Amino acid sequence: MKNHEISESLDTTDVTFRALLHTLGLFKRVMEPHFATFGISGAQWGVLMILYRSMTEGLPSLRLRDIGERLLIRPPSVTGVINRLQRSGLVAIQTSPADFRAKEVKLTAAGLGLIERTKYAHRAKIKAIFGVLSPDEQAQLHQMLGRIGSHLEKMEQ
């Protein structure tokens, strides 16, 4: 490979990386005010949705560690988000009956009510964002993100 080919390849990778970071930043700037209309943050929405999905799968509660693993965030960050949700009355924390060192989190009736009241508005917002892409383009993006995600998981090991 010639030097200009290496340089060209790195430039494409760098431009792609910067475009991804820029898009993620814009996505956050659009979504945070959206979540704020419900009185929560994006991180709190993520925890609520994980607990909601878990509940619909027959698991009424999750350990803090499991929530962190699903969100790909560290335990101290999970604890802060969970504590704010608990103060808002949206989740309850209890000691795990299987392991007294572990804490389990579950949705309260208020948390479930918030999800039920907001999930359609949230779905509409997401559709508005991705509506700029055709269904085929959305499928391609999903596939590409999946490939990058799998690659990153392998690199993490």
C-alpha positions in Angstrom: 0.0 0.0 0.0 1.3 3.4 -0.9 1.6 6.3 1.6 -1.2 8.3 0.0 -3.5 5.3 0.2 -2.9 4.9 3.9 -3.4 8.6 4.4 -6.6 8.5 2.4 -7.9 5.5 4.4 -7.1 7.3 7.7 -8.8 10.4 6.5 -12.0 8.5 5.7 -11.9 6.8 9.0 -11.3 10.1 10.9 -14.1 11.9 9.0 -16.5 9.0 9.7 -15.5 9.0 13.4 -16.0 12.8 13.7 -19.4 12.5 11.9 -20.5 9.8 14.3 -19.5 11.9 17.4 -21.2 15.0 15.9 -24.4 13.1 15.2 -24.4 11.6 18.7 -24.0 15.0 20.2 -26.9 16.4 18.1 -29.0 13.4 19.0 -28.4 14.1 22.7 -29.2 17.8 22.2 -32.5 16.8 20.6 -33.4 14.0 23.0 -32.6 15.6 26.4 -35.3 18.3 26.1 -37.7 15.6 24.9 -37.0 13.6 28.1 -37.2 16.8 30.2 -40.8 17.2 29.2 -41.5 14.0 31.1 -39.4 15.2 34.1 -36.6 12.8 33.6 -33.2 12.6 31.9 -32.2 10.3 29.0 -30.3 8.1 31.4 -33.3 7.8 33.6 -35.5 6.9 30.6 -32.9 4.2 29.7 -33.2 2.6 33.2 -37.0 2.8 33.2 -37.2 1.1 29.8 -34.8 -1.6 30.9 -36.9 -2.3 34.0 -40.1 -2.1 31.8 -38.7 -4.7 29.3 -37.5 -6.9 32.1 -40.9 -6.8 33.7 -42.7 -7.7 30.5 -40.2 -10.6 30.2 -41.3 -11.9 33.6 -38.5 -10.4 35.7 -40.1 -8.0 38.1 -36.7 -6.6 39.3 -33.1 -6.4 38.3 -29.9 -6.1 40.2 -28.0 -2.8 40.0 -25.2 -4.7 38.3 -27.5 -6.1 35.6 -28.9 -2.7 34.8 -25.4 -1.3 34.4 -24.4 -4.2 32.1 -27.4 -3.6 29.9 -26.8 0.1 29.7 -23.0 -0.3 29.4 -22.4 2.0 32.3 -20.4 1.6 35.5 -22.1 0.8 38.9 -21.5 4.3 40.5 -23.3 5.9 37.5 -26.2 3.4 37.8 -26.5 4.1 41.5 -26.8 7.8 40.9 -29.5 7.4 38.3 -31.4 4.9 40.4 -31.3 7.1 43.5 -32.8 10.0 41.5 -35.5 7.7 40.2 -36.2 6.5 43.7 -36.5 10.0 45.1 -39.0 10.7 42.3 -41.0 7.6 43.3 -40.5 5.9 39.9 -38.5 2.9 41.2 -38.1 1.0 44.4 -34.9 -0.5 45.7 -34.8 -3.6 47.9 -32.1 -6.0 49.1 -31.9 -9.1 47.0 -33.3 -12.1 48.8 -30.7 -14.3 47.1 -27.7 -12.1 48.0 -28.0 -9.7 50.8 -25.1 -7.6 49.4 -26.9 -7.0 46.2 -29.7 -4.4 45.6 -32.6 -5.1 43.3 -34.6 -2.4 41.5 -38.2 -2.5 40.2 -40.6 -0.1 38.7 -43.2 1.4 41.0 -46.8 2.0 39.9 -45.8 5.6 39.2 -42.8 4.5 37.1 -45.0 2.2 35.1 -47.6 4.9 34.7 -44.9 7.3 33.4 -43.8 4.8 30.8 -47.4 4.1 29.7 -48.1 7.8 29.4 -45.0 8.7 27.4 -44.0 5.7 25.3 -46.1 6.7 22.3 -44.7 10.3 22.3 -41.2 8.8 22.6 -41.8 6.4 19.7 -43.1 9.3 17.6 -40.0 11.3 18.4 -37.7 8.5 17.4 -39.7 7.9 14.2 -39.4 11.7 13.4 -35.6 11.5 13.9 -35.1 8.4 11.8 -37.8 9.3 9.3 -35.1 11.1 7.2 -34.0 7.6 6.2 -36.0 5.2 4.1 -36.8 1.8 5.7 -34.1 0.2 3.7 -31.5 2.8 4.9 -32.7 2.3 8.5 -32.1 -1.5 8.1 -28.6 -0.8 6.6 -27.8 1.6 9.5 -29.0 -1.1 12.0 -26.8 -3.7 10.3 -23.7 -1.4 10.2 -24.1 -0.4 13.8 -24.5 -4.1 14.8 -21.3 -4.9 13.0 -19.4 -2.1 14.7 -20.9 -3.1 18.0 -19.9 -6.7 17.6 -16.4 -5.6 16.7 -16.2 -3.4 19.7 -17.3 -6.2 22.0 -14.5 -8.4 20.6 -12.0 -5.6 21.1 -13.1 -5.2 24.7 -12.2 -8.8 25.6 
